[in-house]
């Protein structure tokens, strides 16, 4: 149950969790906070870094406990952005390929006229 509570904290949009918040929600001692974060990482429930100096956990990814309309919308937005990025990469590659082929053809023609 504590791991699931930690996942709920990690799913917050800010991406940062104070050690004090973890301590309060999980009802553990100060010494146990990092232990529970490591357990959540080991269980592949969260990807995060612990900033011991600032007593904060910086979350980069967390498992979803529920997958509702909000999560579907977030997934749709991310997929649309990825699709746009891939389309831009393909366009750039095609443009560079056309430019490269034109340069090679021009070089070949110049080579023939010089000889």
MMTF fields as JSON, N, C-alpha, C and O atoms, coordinates in Angstrom:
{
  "mmtfVersion": "1.0.0",
  "mmtfProducer": "UNKNOWN",
  "numBonds": 459,
  "numAtoms": 460,
  "numGroups": 115,
  "numChains": 1,
  "numModels": 1,
  "chainsPerModel": [1],
  "groupsPerChain": [115],
  "chainIdList": ["A"],
  "bondAtomList": [4, 2, 8, 6, 12, 10, 16, 14, 20, 18, 24, 22, 28, 26, 32, 30, 36, 34, 40, 38, 44, 42, 48, 46, 52, 50, 56, 54, 60, 58, 64, 62, 68, 66, 72, 70, 76, 74, 80, 78, 84, 82, 88, 86, 92, 90, 96, 94, 100, 98, 104, 102, 108, 106, 112, 110, 116, 114, 120, 118, 124, 122, 128, 126, 132, 130, 136, 134, 140, 138, 144, 142, 148, 146, 152, 150, 156, 154, 160, 158, 164, 162, 168, 166, 172, 170, 176, 174, 180, 178, 184, 182, 188, 186, 192, 190, 196, 194, 200, 198, 204, 202, 208, 206, 212, 210, 216, 214, 220, 218, 224, 222, 228, 226, 232, 230, 236, 234, 240, 238, 244, 242, 248, 246, 252, 250, 256, 254, 260, 258, 264, 262, 268, 266, 272, 270, 276, 274, 280, 278, 284, 282, 288, 286, 292, 290, 296, 294, 300, 298, 304, 302, 308, 306, 312, 310, 316, 314, 320, 318, 324, 322, 328, 326, 332, 330, 336, 334, 340, 338, 344, 342, 348, 346, 352, 350, 356, 354, 360, 358, 364, 362, 368, 366, 372, 370, 376, 374, 380, 378, 384, 382, 388, 386, 392, 390, 396, 394, 400, 398, 404, 402, 408, 406, 412, 410, 416, 414, 420, 418, 424, 422, 428, 426, 432, 430, 436, 434, 440, 438, 444, 442, 448, 446, 452, 450, 456, 454],
  "bondOrderList": [1, 1, 1, 1, 1, 1, 1, 1, 1, 1, 1, 1, 1, 1, 1, 1, 1, 1, 1, 1, 1, 1, 1, 1, 1, 1, 1, 1, 1, 1, 1, 1, 1, 1, 1, 1, 1, 1, 1, 1, 1, 1, 1, 1, 1, 1, 1, 1, 1, 1, 1, 1, 1, 1, 1, 1, 1, 1, 1, 1, 1, 1, 1, 1, 1, 1, 1, 1, 1, 1, 1, 1, 1, 1, 1, 1, 1, 1, 1, 1, 1, 1, 1, 1, 1, 1, 1, 1, 1, 1, 1, 1, 1, 1, 1, 1, 1, 1, 1, 1, 1, 1, 1, 1, 1, 1, 1, 1, 1, 1, 1, 1, 1, 1],
  "groupList": [{"groupName": "UNK", "atomNameList": ["N", "CA", "C", "O"], "elementList": ["N", "C", "C", "O"], "formalChargeList": [0, 0, 0, 0], "bondAtomList": [1, 0, 2, 1, 3, 2], "bondOrderList": [1, 1, 2], "singleLetterCode": "X", "chemCompType": "L-PEPTIDE LINKING"}],
  "groupTypeList": [0, 0, 0, 0, 0, 0, 0, 0, 0, 0, 0, 0, 0, 0, 0, 0, 0, 0, 0, 0, 0, 0, 0, 0, 0, 0, 0, 0, 0, 0, 0, 0, 0, 0, 0, 0, 0, 0, 0, 0, 0, 0, 0, 0, 0, 0, 0, 0, 0, 0, 0, 0, 0, 0, 0, 0, 0, 0, 0, 0, 0, 0, 0, 0, 0, 0, 0, 0, 0, 0, 0, 0, 0, 0, 0, 0, 0, 0, 0, 0, 0, 0, 0, 0, 0, 0, 0, 0, 0, 0, 0, 0, 0, 0, 0, 0, 0, 0, 0, 0, 0, 0, 0, 0, 0, 0, 0, 0, 0, 0, 0, 0, 0, 0, 0],
  "groupIdList": [1, 2, 3, 4, 5, 6, 7, 8, 9, 10, 11, 12, 13, 14, 15, 16, 17, 18, 19, 20, 21, 22, 23, 24, 25, 26, 27, 28, 29, 30, 31, 32, 33, 34, 35, 36, 37, 38, 39, 40, 41, 42, 43, 44, 45, 46, 47, 48, 49, 50, 51, 52, 53, 54, 55, 56, 57, 58, 59, 60, 61, 62, 63, 64, 65, 66, 67, 68, 69, 70, 71, 72, 73, 74, 75, 76, 77, 78, 79, 80, 81, 82, 83, 84, 85, 86, 87, 88, 89, 90, 91, 92, 93, 94, 95, 96, 97, 98, 99, 100, 101, 102, 103, 104, 105, 106, 107, 108, 109, 110, 111, 112, 113, 114, 115],
  "secStructList": [7, 2, 2, 2, 2, 2, 2, 2, 2, 2, 6, 1, 6, 6, 7, 3, 3, 3, 2, 2, 2, 2, 2, 2, 2, 2, 6, 7, 7, 4, 4, 4, 2, 2, 2, 2, 2, 2, 2, 2, 2, 2, 6, 6, 1, 3, 3, 3, 3, 3, 3, 6, 6, 6, 6, 3, 3, 3, 3, 3, 3, 3, 7, 7, 1, 7, 7, 7, 2, 2, 2, 2, 2, 2, 2, 2, 2, 2, 2, 2, 2, 2, 2, 2, 2, 2, 2, 2, 2, 2, 2, 2, 2, 2, 2, 2, 2, 2, 2, 2, 2, 2, 2, 2, 2, 2, 2, 2, 2, 2, 2, 2, 2, 2, 7],
  "xCoordList": [0.821, 0.0, 0.873, 0.522, 1.985, 2.885, 3.475, 3.631, 3.797, 4.335, 3.296, 3.633, 2.054, 0.998, 0.776, 0.487, 0.909, 0.799, 1.935, 1.736, 3.114, 4.259, 4.041, 4.412, 3.441, 3.123, 2.134, 2.271, 1.153, 0.201, 0.916, 0.607, 1.856, 2.634, 3.449, 3.543, 4.037, 4.898, 4.111, 4.67, 2.825, 2.031, 1.647, 1.032, 2.001, 1.749, 2.48, 3.592, 1.872, 2.423, 3.743, 4.493, 4.043, 5.247, 6.519, 7.551, 6.457, 7.639, 8.607, 9.681, 8.254, 9.113, 8.298, 7.152, 8.926, 8.282, 9.251, 10.401, 8.799, 9.62, 9.715, 8.747, 10.873, 11.039, 9.986, 9.452, 9.689, 8.71, 7.333, 6.61, 6.969, 5.673, 5.641, 4.645, 6.738, 6.823, 6.708, 5.985, 7.436, 7.415, 5.998, 5.555, 5.291, 3.937, 2.939, 2.149, 2.968, 2.003, 2.23, 1.282, 3.499, 3.8, 3.847, 3.865, 3.865, 3.947, 5.173, 5.077, 6.34, 7.608, 8.556, 8.277, 9.68, 10.732, 11.532, 11.459, 12.299, 13.167, 14.12, 14.382, 14.628, 15.608, 14.998, 15.719, 13.69, 13.036, 12.576, 12.182, 12.623, 12.126, 12.881, 12.264, 14.195, 14.984, 14.806, 14.807, 14.657, 14.423, 13.164, 13.169, 12.094, 10.836, 10.94, 10.332, 11.699, 11.906, 12.671, 12.329, 13.694, 14.467, 13.581, 13.693, 12.706, 11.784, 10.869, 10.593, 10.409, 9.539, 10.297, 9.746, 11.56, 12.395, 12.629, 12.508, 12.962, 13.216, 11.981, 12.098, 10.819, 9.564, 9.151, 8.114, 9.974, 9.725, 8.416, 7.731, 8.088, 6.9, 7.214, 6.35, 8.469, 8.904, 10.331, 11.132, 10.63, 12.0, 12.246, 11.529, 13.259, 13.482, 14.915, 15.676, 15.252, 16.541, 16.266, 15.309, 17.116, 16.981, 18.03, 19.229, 17.58, 18.458, 18.519, 17.651, 19.563, 19.667, 19.941, 19.502, 20.661, 20.977, 19.708, 19.532, 18.835, 17.609, 16.41, 15.303, 16.643, 15.588, 14.365, 13.233, 14.633, 13.571, 13.816, 14.963, 12.746, 12.809, 12.325, 11.239, 13.128, 12.787, 12.324, 13.119, 11.053, 10.418, 10.457, 10.053, 10.946, 10.927, 9.819, 9.34, 9.408, 8.316, 7.727, 8.43, 6.425, 5.807, 4.683, 4.076, 4.419, 3.323, 2.005, 1.911, 1.01, -0.313, -1.134, -1.198, -1.754, -2.644, -3.971, -4.588, -4.402, -5.647, -5.329, -4.44, -6.057, -5.852, -7.208, -7.941, -7.52, -8.817, -8.708, -7.734, -9.705, -9.776, -8.571, -8.032, -8.149, -7.006, -5.733, -4.972, -5.507, -4.313, -4.384, -3.372, -5.576, -5.727, -5.424, -4.769, -5.895, -5.646, -4.154, -3.613, -3.496, -2.061, -1.298, -0.369, -1.698, -1.063, -1.286, -0.366, -2.497, -2.804, -1.927, -1.418, -1.753, -0.925, 0.534, 1.172, 1.048, 2.433, 2.631, 3.626, 1.693, 1.8, 1.729, 2.437, 0.887, 0.786, 2.103, 2.555, 2.713, 4.006, 5.084, 5.893, 5.099, 6.082, 5.873, 6.837, 4.613, 4.314, 4.803, 5.379, 4.581, 5.039, 6.568, 7.13, 7.232, 8.7, 9.248, 10.214, 8.639, 9.095, 8.868, 9.718, 7.727, 7.454, 8.501, 8.967, 8.878, 9.913, 11.266, 11.999, 11.599, 12.875, 12.895, 13.89, 11.806, 11.724, 11.847, 12.551, 11.18, 11.257, 12.682, 13.168, 13.344, 14.731, 15.649, 16.501, 15.475, 16.307, 16.074, 17.026, 14.804, 14.495, 15.064, 15.586, 14.976, 15.52, 17.032, 17.589, 17.7, 19.158, 19.554, 20.582, 18.751, 19.042, 18.938, 19.791, 17.91, 17.74, 18.901, 19.445, 19.283, 20.399, 21.698, 22.486, 21.919, 23.14, 23.179, 24.226, 22.057, 22.001, 22.252, 22.929, 21.712, 21.935, 23.387, 23.927, 24.029, 25.441, 26.313, 27.257, 26.009, 26.767, 26.593, 27.562, 25.376, 25.123, 25.858, 26.426, 25.851, 26.548, 28.046, 28.703, 28.59, 30.026, 30.378, 31.431, 29.519, 29.775, 29.756, 30.578, 28.831, 28.767, 29.988, 30.538, 30.423, 31.618, 32.842, 33.731, 32.895, 34.021, 34.073, 35.167, 32.965, 32.914, 33.301, 33.987, 32.898, 33.204, 34.671, 35.213, 35.317, 36.719, 37.586, 38.583, 37.235, 38.056, 37.914, 38.524],
  "yCoordList": [-1.186, 0.0, 1.26, 2.265, 1.199, 2.356, 2.645, 3.803, 1.587, 1.793, 2.474, 3.373, 2.061, 2.682, 4.127, 4.978, 4.406, 5.787, 6.64, 7.804, 6.057, 6.758, 7.027, 8.089, 6.073, 6.274, 7.426, 8.242, 7.497, 8.611, 9.951, 10.909, 10.019, 11.25, 11.565, 12.723, 10.539, 10.725, 11.148, 11.756, 10.836, 11.166, 12.641, 13.09, 13.387, 14.825, 15.477, 15.07, 16.476, 17.129, 17.857, 18.088, 18.221, 19.001, 18.202, 18.77, 16.884, 16.049, 16.065, 15.47, 16.727, 16.779, 16.419, 16.839, 15.624, 15.25, 15.558, 15.12, 16.294, 16.576, 15.33, 14.581, 15.113, 13.993, 14.068, 13.044, 15.281, 15.457, 14.947, 14.363, 15.163, 14.67, 13.149, 12.536, 12.553, 11.093, 10.556, 9.594, 11.197, 10.777, 10.839, 9.911, 11.925, 12.098, 11.125, 10.51, 10.982, 10.115, 8.646, 7.904, 8.238, 6.832, 6.531, 5.368, 7.569, 7.426, 6.61, 5.595, 7.104, 6.442, 7.453, 8.652, 6.954, 7.805, 8.454, 8.037, 9.481, 10.155, 9.17, 9.277, 8.225, 7.27, 6.306, 5.736, 6.124, 5.158, 5.741, 4.993, 7.045, 7.687, 7.173, 6.729, 7.232, 6.79, 5.297, 4.867, 4.513, 3.084, 2.822, 1.965, 3.549, 3.351, 3.844, 3.265, 4.896, 5.373, 4.314, 4.031, 3.734, 2.675, 1.466, 0.855, 1.116, -0.001, 0.281, -0.617, 1.505, 1.869, 1.821, 1.416, 2.233, 2.162, 0.701, 0.33, -0.121, -1.545, -2.245, -3.132, -1.851, -2.437, -1.86, -2.229, -0.953, -0.29, 0.493, 0.588, 1.044, 1.887, 3.344, 4.096, 3.741, 5.111, 5.112, 4.238, 6.095, 6.427, 7.804, 8.757, 7.903, 9.181, 9.278, 8.311, 10.47, 10.734, 11.342, 12.094, 11.004, 11.565, 12.655, 12.408, 13.827, 14.947, 15.034, 15.631, 14.426, 14.337, 15.7, 15.962, 16.554, 17.874, 18.716, 19.382, 18.669, 19.47, 18.688, 19.218, 17.411, 16.554, 16.512, 16.75, 16.201, 16.142, 14.972, 14.633, 14.363, 13.303, 13.903, 14.479, 13.768, 14.318, 13.166, 12.301, 13.156, 12.052, 12.317, 13.384, 11.335, 11.452, 10.607, 10.918, 9.537, 8.691, 7.937, 7.589, 7.686, 6.838, 6.034, 6.448, 4.886, 4.034, 4.704, 5.423, 4.461, 5.017, 4.001, 2.833, 4.429, 3.54, 3.41, 2.344, 4.485, 4.489, 4.992, 5.824, 4.483, 4.958, 5.392, 4.612, 6.649, 7.19, 8.179, 8.175, 9.015, 9.985, 10.928, 11.241, 11.38, 12.299, 11.639, 12.278, 10.382, 9.676, 9.43, 9.544, 9.092, 8.909, 10.21, 10.195, 11.329, 12.623, 12.955, 13.453, 12.683, 12.92, 12.048, 12.513, 10.791, 9.887, 10.371, 10.342, 10.814, 11.325, 12.529, 12.635, 13.429, 14.618, 14.232, 14.769, 13.309, 12.861, 12.177, 12.424, 11.317, 10.62, 11.588, 11.412, 12.598, 13.607, 14.366, 14.639, 14.705, 15.407, 14.519, 14.985, 13.233, 12.303, 12.164, 12.152, 12.06, 11.919, 13.143, 13.008, 14.32, 15.547, 15.581, 15.961, 15.184, 15.165, 14.183, 14.49, 13.016, 12.017, 12.516, 12.325, 13.153, 13.722, 14.769, 14.815, 15.608, 16.623, 15.985, 16.46, 14.919, 14.232, 13.625, 13.74, 12.987, 12.378, 13.453, 13.256, 14.573, 15.67, 16.199, 16.469, 16.344, 16.828, 15.853, 16.258, 14.564, 13.54, 13.56, 13.501, 13.643, 13.663, 14.904, 14.816, 16.048, 17.284, 17.194, 17.623, 16.642, 16.483, 15.483, 15.648, 14.454, 13.449, 14.064, 13.813, 14.86, 15.528, 16.486, 16.536, 17.242, 18.182, 17.443, 17.875, 16.33, 15.539, 14.945, 14.964, 14.421, 13.848, 14.911, 14.65, 16.111, 17.22, 17.639, 17.953, 17.649, 18.014, 16.979, 17.337, 15.707, 14.639, 14.691, 14.494, 14.952, 15.041, 16.227, 16.132, 17.345, 18.542, 18.299, 18.743, 17.604, 17.291, 16.358, 16.507, 15.415, 14.474, 15.185, 14.893, 16.106, 16.872, 17.757, 17.857, 18.392, 19.242, 18.396, 18.83, 17.203, 16.305, 15.898, 15.754, 15.711, 15.321, 16.476, 16.252, 17.686, 18.809, 19.212, 19.752, 18.976, 19.343, 18.385, 18.805, 17.146, 16.173, 16.39, 15.675],
  "zCoordList": [0.0, 0.0, 0.0, -0.618, 0.682, 0.727, -0.652, -1.039, -1.385, -2.739, -3.623, -4.393, -3.521, -4.319, -3.905, -4.746, -2.628, -2.151, -2.708, -3.054, -2.79, -3.357, -4.841, -5.342, -5.547, -6.972, -7.126, -8.037, -6.252, -6.295, -6.137, -6.846, -5.224, -5.051, -6.299, -6.706, -6.907, -8.074, -9.303, -10.216, -9.339, -10.525, -10.571, -11.538, -9.547, -9.53, -10.701, -11.039, -11.317, -12.503, -12.257, -13.205, -11.018, -10.746, -10.98, -11.339, -10.78, -10.983, -9.812, -9.898, -8.725, -7.543, -6.313, -6.153, -5.446, -4.187, -3.056, -3.08, -2.09, -0.911, -0.039, 0.092, 0.548, 1.478, 2.578, 3.003, 3.037, 4.121, 3.695, 4.503, 2.431, 1.931, 1.934, 2.318, 1.504, 1.491, 2.908, 3.169, 3.819, 5.225, 5.786, 6.464, 5.506, 6.041, 5.421, 6.137, 4.117, 3.428, 3.782, 4.042, 3.788, 4.074, 5.57, 5.975, 6.376, 7.829, 8.241, 8.931, 7.783, 8.085, 8.718, 8.742, 9.23, 9.796, 8.678, 7.522, 9.037, 8.063, 7.385, 6.187, 8.149, 7.626, 6.601, 5.782, 6.644, 5.766, 4.425, 3.531, 4.282, 3.058, 1.833, 0.864, 1.872, 0.725, 0.463, -0.69, 1.51, 1.366, 0.542, -0.342, 0.826, 0.098, -1.344, -2.244, -1.562, -2.933, -3.727, -4.876, -3.123, -3.787, -4.069, -5.132, -3.135, -3.363, -4.56, -5.356, -4.684, -5.813, -7.134, -8.158, -7.11, -8.319, -8.692, -9.86, -7.711, -7.936, -8.502, -9.348, -8.041, -8.531, -9.889, -10.441, -10.417, -11.708, -11.706, -12.725, -10.561, -10.452, -10.746, -11.196, -10.485, -10.776, -11.304, -10.973, -12.119, -12.495, -11.907, -12.213, -11.065, -10.401, -9.9, -9.925, -9.448, -8.818, -7.452, -7.27, -6.504, -5.16, -4.964, -5.096, -4.656, -4.332, -2.813, -2.177, -2.238, -0.781, -0.139, 0.98, -0.846, -0.289, -0.102, 0.918, -1.107, -1.056, -0.53, -0.436, -0.187, 0.365, -0.564, -0.143, -1.839, -2.828, -3.779, -4.07, -4.258, -5.259, -6.574, -6.633, -7.63, -8.935, -9.817, -10.185, -10.15, -10.875, -12.378, -12.841, -13.13, -14.591, -15.211, -16.301, -14.523, -15.014, -13.841, -12.893, -13.915, -12.898, -13.526, -14.514, -12.939, -13.393, -13.029, -12.035, -13.833, -13.565, -12.793, -13.177, -11.723, -10.965, -11.682, -11.681, -12.286, -13.045, -14.446, -14.63, -15.427, -16.786, -17.311, -17.918, -17.062, -17.427, -18.569, -19.322, -18.689, -19.783, -19.79, -20.852, -18.609, -18.512, -19.067, -19.793, -18.73, -19.205, -20.711, -21.403, -21.228, -22.677, -23.414, -24.457, -22.88, -23.521, -23.499, -24.486, -22.386, -22.285, -23.286, -23.946, -23.387, -24.347, -25.769, -26.586, -26.072, -27.42, -27.76, -28.876, -26.804, -27.018, -27.278, -28.183, -26.488, -26.664, -28.005, -28.685, -28.394, -29.676, -30.854, -31.846, -30.749, -31.814, -31.945, -33.057, -30.824, -30.857, -31.465, -32.267, -31.086, -31.656, -33.154, -33.92, -33.575, -35.002, -35.771, -36.851, -35.229, -35.875, -35.957, -36.985, -34.877, -34.873, -35.908, -36.606, -36.007, -36.976, -38.397, -39.267, -38.636, -39.961, -40.314, -41.453, -39.355, -39.593, -39.888, -40.756, -39.176, -39.415, -40.818, -41.533, -41.204, -42.542, -43.618, -44.608, -43.438, -44.408, -44.524, -45.622, -43.383, -43.39, -44.107, -44.898, -43.827, -44.486, -45.994, -46.772, -46.407, -47.833, -48.502, -49.613, -47.858, -48.415, -48.553, -49.564, -47.549, -47.614, -48.685, -49.341, -48.864, -49.889, -51.279, -52.131, -51.515, -52.807, -53.046, -54.149, -52.029, -52.149, -52.446, -53.287, -51.755, -51.953, -53.354, -54.002, -53.83, -55.17, -56.226, -57.221, -56.019, -56.954, -56.974, -58.035, -55.818, -55.725, -56.423, -57.127, -56.235, -56.89, -58.4, -59.134, -58.883, -60.324, -60.913, -62.0, -60.204, -60.668, -60.74, -61.682, -59.76, -59.745, -60.898, -61.518, -61.181, -62.268, -63.615, -64.484, -63.789, -65.059, -65.207, -66.304, -64.152, -64.211, -64.517, -65.25, -63.965, -64.23, -65.686, -66.232, -66.326, -67.729, -68.634, -69.631, -68.336, -69.199, -69.098, -70.063, -68.0, -67.836, -68.641, -69.228, -68.677, -69.386, -70.822, -71.617]
}
